[in-house]
Amino acid sequence: MRYISTRHGSQGKPEPLGFEDIMLAGLARDGGLYLPTEWPRFSTAQIARLAGLSYGDLAFEIMRPFVGESFDEPTFRRLIGEAYASFETAEVAPLKALGEATSSDAGLHLLELFHGPTLAFKDVALQLLGRMLDETLTVRGRHATIVGATSGDTGSAAIEAVRDRKTIDIFMLHPRGRVSEVQRRQMTTVLASNVHNIAVEGTFDDCQDLAKACFNDLAFRDRHALTAVNSINFARVMAQIVYYFWAALKLGAPQRPVAFTVPSGNFGNVYAGYAARQMGLPVSHFVVGANSNDILARFFESGVMETSTVVPTLSPSMDIQISSNFERLLFDLYDRNGVALADAMVAFRSTGRLTVGANALAGVRQLFDAGRLDDAGTLAAIADCRRRYGETIDPHTAVGYAVAQQHRRDRAVPMVVLATAHPAKFPDAVEKATGERPALPPRLGDLLDRPERTDNLPNDAAALKALIDVRRGLVPASPARAKVLS
Ligand SMILES: *Cc1c(COP(=O)(O)O)cnc(C)c1O
């Protein structure tokens, strides 16, 4: 399997790359996102034969075409096995029926993706990605440095995925005082020597700009072999494809189609569902759930993508204005023309506006519905799910739960709502909605008592680079640097 950038051809004609190279690179050099040159296809008969496999065995079958020769079979099976052994349930992603078979909500399901170490769906991909990176770097005798910014869930999932690995150091920036206590502690209580938490005096956007500044300094980037594990890394999309097959097979695919509702931010999760459909999975449609930051919902209604300012909501991991993975869907809407898409994306960056034609819009609307839910609606949805079904859901899942019910196209088609976080990750909102504070699972029960370690830094790229140089021992700490760091 070979990979190209969504902007291929816009800056010369680079050769398509193999899986390990695109996994290590994250973002393409031309600013685009990597995709396979073509999707592996599974016939109906091949999908039918996957029914009944364990999660790990299914993951192996679905992902094998993407990794190709990068890992031999026993190695890849071992990496998958270790990744999903870190989950609380042997099933990895339990599927729960909500509606009664005969009622108007028949076929409504929750797919619980939050049983990994940090209680959000990001573990499903990152637990595997951390192990694949370590394997590749070990074989190549190399070291890589991950630099990233987080407003919450990504940081802890990435840290948990690479802690204690000799081949990787991770520097994770978060805005000081602006992430929840549970989210902060899930990062800062990891005391492994390769984990460096940095609290920045600034906002999440400042953190992102600092991380970008590291990548844009090419000498620095090469010196540290910088790697990104944010949701644009194709390896994450790949690992997320598996659970769409998993849920659909349990509900009667390939003989029967299934619909999915996905609480969305960067469009990475729902894009993986789209990929599963491209591979042959019969999906009737997707519902994209948005909170008040509804750029995606507005796009699917109007064909116009237009940015506005981000407002904080009860579902902070969806407080995003520019959904980075959306470029992958646009690539198909632009008939895989990388040059035209590169032009459109550059124009979008400067004008904040992008439009697709009526035909392209009609095409995507056959497959995607979108809905939005504000904070009051989110609290009402948490309470409603609890009252009706006895299930406590987190605010992100609540957005999906509510919009799914507004977008059932056919009651005979099962509707799966992706449950993206454990309710205990967002205890304040859940308590407000239900009157009860959800408890952390036992393995995180002492989180609030564990010691923390963090570096505080001003919003200053030079200070950040100096700290990374010193920690990696690549530049001796001069008195001037030491002063910046103190
Ligand atoms: C990251 C995240 C999302 C959004 O996922 P995308 O892939 O960015 O669309 C939704 N819910 C939770 C809990 C998350 O952590």
The ligand as an SDF file (V2000), in Angstrom:
LIG
                    3D

 15 15  0  0  0  0  0  0  0  0999 V2000
  -11.4940   14.0960   20.2680 C   0  0  0  0  0  0  0  0  0  0  0  0
  -12.8720   13.8830   20.7410 C   0  0  0  0  0  0  0  0  0  0  0  0
  -13.9910   14.0640   19.8990 C   0  0  0  0  0  0  0  0  0  0  0  0
  -13.8590   14.5640   18.4630 C   0  0  0  0  0  0  0  0  0  0  0  0
  -13.2860   13.6080   17.6220 O   0  0  0  0  0  0  0  0  0  0  0  0
  -12.7660   14.0410   16.1670 P   0  0  0  0  0  0  0  0  0  0  0  0
  -12.0610   12.8520   15.6300 O   0  0  0  0  0  0  0  0  0  0  0  0
  -11.8480   15.2090   16.4050 O   0  0  0  0  0  0  0  0  0  0  0  0
  -13.9560   14.4330   15.3680 O   0  0  0  0  0  0  0  0  0  0  0  0
  -15.2450   13.7810   20.4030 C   0  0  0  0  0  0  0  0  0  0  0  0
  -15.4110   13.3710   21.6790 N   0  0  0  0  0  0  0  0  0  0  0  0
  -14.3690   13.1980   22.5090 C   0  0  0  0  0  0  0  0  0  0  0  0
  -14.6240   12.7580   23.9060 C   0  0  0  0  0  0  0  0  0  0  0  0
  -13.0630   13.4320   22.0730 C   0  0  0  0  0  0  0  0  0  0  0  0
  -12.0300   13.2610   22.9320 O   0  0  0  0  0  0  0  0  0  0  0  0
  1  2  1  0
  2  3  1  0
  2 14  2  0
  3  4  1  0
  3 10  2  0
  4  5  1  0
  5  6  1  0
  6  7  2  0
  6  8  1  0
  6  9  1  0
 10 11  1  0
 11 12  2  0
 12 13  1  0
 12 14  1  0
 14 15  1  0
M  END
$$$$
